[in-house]
Amino acid sequence: MKGEKPQSVFAMTATNKPDIYPKVDDEATIILQYPKTQVIIQASWNWPVSRKDIEVYGVSGQIFADNSSTIRYRLGDNAQEQKLTDLKKESPNDDPFTLLAAVVRGQITPQDADLSALQNNMVVMEILDAAMKSAKSGKVIKLK
Protein backbone atom coordinates (compact mmCIF):
# COMPACT_ATOMS: atom_id res chain seq x y z
CA MET A 1 0.00 0.00 0.00
CA LYS A 2 3.07 2.23 -0.51
CA GLY A 3 3.42 3.03 3.19
CA GLU A 4 -0.22 4.03 3.67
CA LYS A 5 -1.65 3.18 7.08
CA PRO A 6 -4.97 1.38 7.20
CA GLN A 7 -7.97 3.17 8.66
CA SER A 8 -8.68 0.32 11.06
CA VAL A 9 -7.39 -3.04 12.24
CA PHE A 10 -9.34 -6.06 13.52
CA ALA A 11 -7.65 -9.25 14.69
CA MET A 12 -8.50 -12.66 16.07
CA THR A 13 -5.93 -15.04 17.56
CA ALA A 14 -6.09 -18.59 18.87
CA THR A 15 -4.01 -21.40 20.24
CA ASN A 16 -5.07 -24.36 18.11
CA LYS A 17 -2.22 -26.67 19.13
CA PRO A 18 -1.73 -26.12 22.88
CA ASP A 19 0.24 -29.35 23.18
CA ILE A 20 2.89 -27.92 20.80
CA TYR A 21 2.52 -24.17 21.50
CA PRO A 22 1.18 -24.01 25.09
CA LYS A 23 2.02 -20.38 25.87
CA VAL A 24 1.45 -18.54 22.57
CA ASP A 25 -1.18 -17.92 19.95
CA ASP A 26 -0.35 -20.12 16.97
CA GLU A 27 -2.99 -18.70 14.64
CA ALA A 28 -3.96 -15.11 13.73
CA THR A 29 -6.26 -13.43 11.26
CA ILE A 30 -5.81 -9.68 10.83
CA ILE A 31 -8.15 -7.52 8.76
CA LEU A 32 -6.90 -4.12 7.60
CA GLN A 33 -9.43 -1.64 6.21
CA TYR A 34 -8.14 0.98 3.76
CA PRO A 35 -10.26 3.64 2.02
CA LYS A 36 -10.78 1.52 -1.10
CA THR A 37 -9.66 -1.99 -0.18
CA GLN A 38 -9.51 -4.59 2.54
CA VAL A 39 -6.47 -6.72 3.35
CA ILE A 40 -6.71 -10.07 5.14
CA ILE A 41 -3.54 -11.45 6.71
CA GLN A 42 -3.50 -15.05 7.87
CA ALA A 43 -0.54 -16.00 10.02
CA SER A 44 0.12 -19.37 11.59
CA TRP A 45 2.78 -21.48 13.22
CA ASN A 46 0.75 -24.65 12.86
CA TRP A 47 0.50 -25.16 9.12
CA PRO A 48 2.17 -28.37 7.92
CA VAL A 49 4.38 -26.52 5.38
CA SER A 50 6.13 -23.16 5.24
CA ARG A 51 4.08 -20.58 3.31
CA LYS A 52 5.17 -17.19 2.02
CA ASP A 53 2.49 -16.42 -0.54
CA ILE A 54 0.07 -13.63 -1.35
CA GLU A 55 -3.13 -13.26 -3.36
CA VAL A 56 -4.30 -9.88 -4.68
CA TYR A 57 -7.73 -9.36 -6.25
CA GLY A 58 -8.33 -6.14 -8.17
CA VAL A 59 -11.06 -4.56 -10.27
CA SER A 60 -10.04 -6.34 -13.47
CA GLY A 61 -7.74 -9.16 -12.45
CA GLN A 62 -5.89 -11.15 -9.87
CA ILE A 63 -2.28 -11.89 -8.96
CA PHE A 64 -0.87 -14.83 -7.05
CA ALA A 65 2.69 -14.69 -5.72
CA ASP A 66 3.31 -18.31 -4.85
CA ASN A 67 6.82 -17.61 -3.55
CA SER A 68 9.54 -14.98 -3.89
CA SER A 69 10.34 -15.79 -7.52
CA THR A 70 7.05 -16.76 -9.20
CA ILE A 71 3.94 -14.73 -10.00
CA ARG A 72 0.77 -15.96 -11.70
CA TYR A 73 -1.82 -13.48 -12.93
CA ARG A 74 -5.06 -13.23 -14.87
CA LEU A 75 -6.47 -10.00 -16.31
CA GLY A 76 -10.15 -9.99 -17.32
CA ASP A 77 -12.91 -12.54 -16.80
CA ASN A 78 -11.97 -14.95 -19.58
CA ALA A 79 -8.21 -14.38 -19.74
CA GLN A 80 -5.78 -17.25 -19.56
CA GLU A 81 -3.53 -17.36 -16.53
CA GLN A 82 -0.02 -16.04 -17.23
CA LYS A 83 3.10 -16.93 -15.27
CA LEU A 84 6.28 -14.97 -14.55
CA THR A 85 9.25 -16.81 -13.05
CA ASP A 86 12.76 -16.04 -11.87
CA LEU A 87 11.72 -12.74 -10.28
CA LYS A 88 14.54 -12.70 -7.76
CA LYS A 89 15.50 -9.35 -6.27
CA GLU A 90 18.81 -7.82 -7.16
CA SER A 91 21.57 -7.44 -4.58
CA PRO A 92 21.58 -6.11 -1.93
CA ASN A 93 17.78 -6.51 -1.55
CA ASP A 94 17.96 -10.25 -2.20
CA ASP A 95 19.28 -11.15 1.25
CA PRO A 96 18.73 -9.45 4.63
CA PHE A 97 22.38 -9.79 5.69
CA THR A 98 23.68 -8.35 2.41
CA LEU A 99 21.16 -5.53 2.78
CA LEU A 100 22.30 -4.78 6.32
CA ALA A 101 25.94 -4.79 5.23
CA ALA A 102 25.17 -2.36 2.38
CA VAL A 103 23.46 0.05 4.79
CA VAL A 104 26.29 -0.19 7.34
CA ARG A 105 28.91 0.38 4.61
CA GLY A 106 27.01 3.42 3.34
CA GLN A 107 26.37 1.84 -0.07
CA ILE A 108 22.63 2.53 0.26
CA THR A 109 20.62 4.63 2.68
CA PRO A 110 18.13 3.02 5.06
CA GLN A 111 15.34 4.76 3.13
CA ASP A 112 16.39 2.85 -0.01
CA ALA A 113 16.29 -0.47 1.82
CA ASP A 114 13.06 -1.63 0.18
CA LEU A 115 10.71 -3.29 2.68
CA SER A 116 13.30 -3.00 5.44
CA ALA A 117 13.11 0.81 5.46
CA LEU A 118 12.42 2.36 8.86
CA GLN A 119 9.36 4.30 7.69
CA ASN A 120 7.76 1.11 6.34
CA ASN A 121 8.54 -0.81 9.51
CA MET A 122 7.04 1.92 11.70
CA VAL A 123 3.72 1.45 9.87
CA VAL A 124 4.03 -2.33 10.25
CA MET A 125 4.65 -1.97 14.00
CA GLU A 126 1.61 0.31 14.36
CA ILE A 127 -0.51 -2.30 12.56
CA LEU A 128 0.83 -5.14 14.74
CA ASP A 129 0.28 -3.12 17.92
CA ALA A 130 -3.31 -2.41 16.87
CA ALA A 131 -3.78 -6.10 15.98
CA MET A 132 -2.66 -7.19 19.45
CA LYS A 133 -5.01 -4.67 21.08
CA SER A 134 -7.87 -5.79 18.84
CA ALA A 135 -7.30 -9.48 19.54
CA LYS A 136 -7.25 -8.81 23.27
CA SER A 137 -10.34 -6.55 23.29
CA GLY A 138 -12.35 -8.13 20.45
CA LYS A 139 -12.87 -4.66 19.00
CA VAL A 140 -11.88 -2.84 15.82
CA ILE A 141 -8.97 -0.45 16.43
CA LYS A 142 -9.06 2.81 14.46
CA LEU A 143 -5.73 4.27 13.38
CA LYS A 144 -5.07 8.01 13.12
C-alpha positions as CSV (number, residue, x, y, z in Angstrom):
1,M,0.0,0.0,0.0
2,K,3.1,2.2,-0.5
3,G,3.4,3.0,3.2
4,E,-0.2,4.0,3.7
5,K,-1.6,3.2,7.1
6,P,-5.0,1.4,7.2
7,Q,-8.0,3.2,8.7
8,S,-8.7,0.3,11.1
9,V,-7.4,-3.0,12.2
10,F,-9.3,-6.1,13.5
11,A,-7.7,-9.2,14.7
12,M,-8.5,-12.7,16.1
13,T,-5.9,-15.0,17.6
14,A,-6.1,-18.6,18.9
15,T,-4.0,-21.4,20.2
16,N,-5.1,-24.4,18.1
17,K,-2.2,-26.7,19.1
18,P,-1.7,-26.1,22.9
19,D,0.2,-29.3,23.2
20,I,2.9,-27.9,20.8
21,Y,2.5,-24.2,21.5
22,P,1.2,-24.0,25.1
23,K,2.0,-20.4,25.9
24,V,1.5,-18.5,22.6
25,D,-1.2,-17.9,19.9
26,D,-0.4,-20.1,17.0
27,E,-3.0,-18.7,14.6
28,A,-4.0,-15.1,13.7
29,T,-6.3,-13.4,11.3
30,I,-5.8,-9.7,10.8
31,I,-8.2,-7.5,8.8
32,L,-6.9,-4.1,7.6
33,Q,-9.4,-1.6,6.2
34,Y,-8.1,1.0,3.8
35,P,-10.3,3.6,2.0
36,K,-10.8,1.5,-1.1
37,T,-9.7,-2.0,-0.2
38,Q,-9.5,-4.6,2.5
39,V,-6.5,-6.7,3.3
40,I,-6.7,-10.1,5.1
41,I,-3.5,-11.4,6.7
42,Q,-3.5,-15.1,7.9
43,A,-0.5,-16.0,10.0
44,S,0.1,-19.4,11.6
45,W,2.8,-21.5,13.2
46,N,0.8,-24.7,12.9
47,W,0.5,-25.2,9.1
48,P,2.2,-28.4,7.9
49,V,4.4,-26.5,5.4
50,S,6.1,-23.2,5.2
51,R,4.1,-20.6,3.3
52,K,5.2,-17.2,2.0
53,D,2.5,-16.4,-0.5
54,I,0.1,-13.6,-1.4
55,E,-3.1,-13.3,-3.4
56,V,-4.3,-9.9,-4.7
57,Y,-7.7,-9.4,-6.3
58,G,-8.3,-6.1,-8.2
59,V,-11.1,-4.6,-10.3
60,S,-10.0,-6.3,-13.5
61,G,-7.7,-9.2,-12.5
62,Q,-5.9,-11.2,-9.9
63,I,-2.3,-11.9,-9.0
64,F,-0.9,-14.8,-7.0
65,A,2.7,-14.7,-5.7
66,D,3.3,-18.3,-4.8
67,N,6.8,-17.6,-3.6
68,S,9.5,-15.0,-3.9
69,S,10.3,-15.8,-7.5
70,T,7.0,-16.8,-9.2
71,I,3.9,-14.7,-10.0
72,R,0.8,-16.0,-11.7
73,Y,-1.8,-13.5,-12.9
74,R,-5.1,-13.2,-14.9
75,L,-6.5,-10.0,-16.3
76,G,-10.1,-10.0,-17.3
77,D,-12.9,-12.5,-16.8
78,N,-12.0,-15.0,-19.6
79,A,-8.2,-14.4,-19.7
80,Q,-5.8,-17.2,-19.6
81,E,-3.5,-17.4,-16.5
82,Q,0.0,-16.0,-17.2
83,K,3.1,-16.9,-15.3
84,L,6.3,-15.0,-14.6
85,T,9.2,-16.8,-13.1
86,D,12.8,-16.0,-11.9
87,L,11.7,-12.7,-10.3
88,K,14.5,-12.7,-7.8
89,K,15.5,-9.3,-6.3
90,E,18.8,-7.8,-7.2
91,S,21.6,-7.4,-4.6
92,P,21.6,-6.1,-1.9
93,N,17.8,-6.5,-1.6
94,D,18.0,-10.3,-2.2
95,D,19.3,-11.2,1.3
96,P,18.7,-9.5,4.6
97,F,22.4,-9.8,5.7
98,T,23.7,-8.3,2.4
99,L,21.2,-5.5,2.8
100,L,22.3,-4.8,6.3
101,A,25.9,-4.8,5.2
102,A,25.2,-2.4,2.4
103,V,23.5,0.0,4.8
104,V,26.3,-0.2,7.3
105,R,28.9,0.4,4.6
106,G,27.0,3.4,3.3
107,Q,26.4,1.8,-0.1
108,I,22.6,2.5,0.3
109,T,20.6,4.6,2.7
110,P,18.1,3.0,5.1
111,Q,15.3,4.8,3.1
112,D,16.4,2.8,0.0
113,A,16.3,-0.5,1.8
114,D,13.1,-1.6,0.2
115,L,10.7,-3.3,2.7
116,S,13.3,-3.0,5.4
117,A,13.1,0.8,5.5
118,L,12.4,2.4,8.9
119,Q,9.4,4.3,7.7
120,N,7.8,1.1,6.3
121,N,8.5,-0.8,9.5
122,M,7.0,1.9,11.7
123,V,3.7,1.5,9.9
124,V,4.0,-2.3,10.3
125,M,4.6,-2.0,14.0
126,E,1.6,0.3,14.4
127,I,-0.5,-2.3,12.6
128,L,0.8,-5.1,14.7
129,D,0.3,-3.1,17.9
130,A,-3.3,-2.4,16.9
131,A,-3.8,-6.1,16.0
132,M,-2.7,-7.2,19.5
133,K,-5.0,-4.7,21.1
134,S,-7.9,-5.8,18.8
135,A,-7.3,-9.5,19.5
136,K,-7.3,-8.8,23.3
137,S,-10.3,-6.6,23.3
138,G,-12.3,-8.1,20.5
139,K,-12.9,-4.7,19.0
140,V,-11.9,-2.8,15.8
141,I,-9.0,-0.5,16.4
142,K,-9.1,2.8,14.5
143,L,-5.7,4.3,13.4
144,K,-5.1,8.0,13.1
